[in-house]
């Protein structure tokens, strides 16, 4: 197996988005600096976290996809952040597994497109353990259920940033998420598609810690193949 000693998995538990964002930037900026200085390989990270209710808008987001004004969100207990990832608007909340891989793609011989596909594949394989069929949809990042049907719905959102082949941001998989949180946005900018969760698809609450472990193991096996 490829030596993965320089990749650290951190379980952050439940954390406010702003605190996790600050941590990401600190680690990301350090990675980019060390790459500039010629260090190889730089230390990499996989951050696993749940967030308190928050809406984030990517760099190409349309504010029309916010269904209530930003200044009213806090009154509903929801924070709002404009961030540098790709993608439009999404919601994070308790019961959702958020993964932030901070990787050096050059180390893994990956381009950005292949990296996004690897993130999607990690989720697809995790869902398969629960007999949930996750799929990719052309022209829409993330993982979907019911592809090609009138009930096509998103179970995992994805948005990344890459600089000097170093990555930040990542994906959000709805495990036991209260889907009512998505009612204040057009998720990922779509007005004609729904959202779902593992719990909704199976009809019962899922062991969140188990999903976290399974996703982490699958992701690491794809990043460091035999």
GIDAWO-V181456 format. One record per residue. N is the residue number from 1. RES is the residue in one letter. OMEGA is omega in degrees with one decimal (* if undefined). Layout:
N_RES_OMEGA, N_RES_OMEGA
This chain:
1_X_175.3, 2_X_-179.6, 3_X_-179.8, 4_X_-175.7, 5_X_-178.3, 6_X_172.5, 7_X_-178.5, 8_X_174.4, 9_X_178.3, 10_X_173.5, 11_X_-174.7, 12_X_-177.5, 13_X_178.2, 14_X_-172.0, 15_X_174.6, 16_X_-174.9, 17_X_-177.2, 18_X_179.4, 19_X_178.4, 20_X_178.9, 21_X_177.6, 22_X_178.1, 23_X_177.7, 24_X_-177.4, 25_X_179.9, 26_X_-179.7, 27_X_-179.1, 28_X_-178.9, 29_X_177.7, 30_X_177.8, 31_X_-178.3, 32_X_179.3, 33_X_-178.6, 34_X_176.1, 35_X_178.1, 36_X_-178.4, 37_X_174.6, 38_X_179.4, 39_X_178.2, 40_X_-11.8, 41_X_173.8, 42_X_178.2, 43_X_-179.3, 44_X_-175.5, 45_X_165.8, 46_X_179.5, 47_X_178.6, 48_X_-171.0, 49_X_163.6, 50_X_177.5, 51_X_164.8, 52_X_-173.1, 53_X_-177.3, 54_X_171.9, 55_X_176.9, 56_X_178.7, 57_X_177.7, 58_X_-172.7, 59_X_178.0, 60_X_-176.3, 61_X_174.8, 62_X_-176.5, 63_X_174.7, 64_X_177.9, 65_X_167.4, 66_X_-174.2, 67_X_169.3, 68_X_-178.8, 69_X_179.4, 70_X_-174.5, 71_X_176.4, 72_X_-176.5, 73_X_-178.7, 74_X_178.5, 75_X_176.1, 76_X_178.8, 77_X_-177.6, 78_X_175.1, 79_X_-179.5, 80_X_-178.8, 81_X_168.7, 82_X_-172.2, 83_X_-170.7, 84_X_177.5, 85_X_170.5, 86_X_178.1, 87_X_-176.0, 88_X_-175.2, 89_X_175.3, 90_X_-178.9, 91_X_171.5, 92_X_177.7, 93_X_179.1, 94_X_-178.9, 95_X_178.8, 96_X_177.6, 97_X_178.1, 98_X_-179.6, 99_X_177.5, 100_X_174.3, 101_X_173.7, 102_X_-170.2, 103_X_168.2, 104_X_-174.2, 105_X_177.7, 106_X_179.2, 107_X_-175.1, 108_X_179.2, 109_X_-178.7, 110_X_165.7, 111_X_-176.7, 112_X_-179.2, 113_X_178.8, 114_X_178.6, 115_X_177.8, 116_X_177.8, 117_X_178.8, 118_X_176.3, 119_X_178.8, 120_X_-179.2, 121_X_177.4, 122_X_179.5, 123_X_-179.8, 124_X_-179.9, 125_X_176.1, 126_X_178.7, 127_X_-178.1, 128_X_177.8, 129_X_179.8, 130_X_-178.9, 131_X_173.6, 132_X_-178.0, 133_X_175.6, 134_X_-177.6, 135_X_171.6, 136_X_176.3, 137_X_-179.3, 138_X_176.8, 139_X_-179.5, 140_X_-179.2, 141_X_179.6, 142_X_-177.9, 143_X_-171.3, 144_X_173.9, 145_X_177.3, 146_X_-178.0, 147_X_175.2, 148_X_179.2, 149_X_178.0, 150_X_-179.1, 151_X_177.1, 152_X_-173.7, 153_X_-174.5, 154_X_178.3, 155_X_-179.4, 156_X_175.8, 157_X_-175.2, 158_X_175.8, 159_X_-175.1, 160_X_170.1, 161_X_179.5, 162_X_176.4, 163_X_-174.7, 164_X_179.6, 165_X_173.2, 166_X_-174.2, 167_X_166.8, 168_X_-168.9, 169_X_-174.7, 170_X_-171.6, 171_X_178.8, 172_X_-178.5, 173_X_178.4, 174_X_179.6, 175_X_176.4, 176_X_-173.1, 177_X_170.2, 178_X_-173.2, 179_X_175.7, 180_X_178.3, 181_X_-179.1, 182_X_-175.4, 183_X_-178.8, 184_X_179.4, 185_X_161.9, 186_X_-171.0, 187_X_179.7, 188_X_177.4, 189_X_-178.7, 190_X_178.3, 191_X_-174.7, 192_X_-179.8, 193_X_-177.8, 194_X_174.2, 195_X_179.3, 196_X_178.9, 197_X_175.3, 198_X_-179.5, 199_X_179.5, 200_X_-177.7, 201_X_-177.3, 202_X_179.9, 203_X_177.3, 204_X_176.5, 205_X_-177.2, 206_X_172.8, 207_X_-173.8, 208_X_-178.7, 209_X_177.6, 210_X_178.3, 211_X_179.5, 212_X_179.7, 213_X_-177.8, 214_X_178.4, 215_X_-178.3, 216_X_-180.0, 217_X_-178.7, 218_X_179.2, 219_X_-179.0, 220_X_179.7, 221_X_178.6, 222_X_179.1, 223_X_-179.8, 224_X_-176.9, 225_X_177.1, 226_X_*
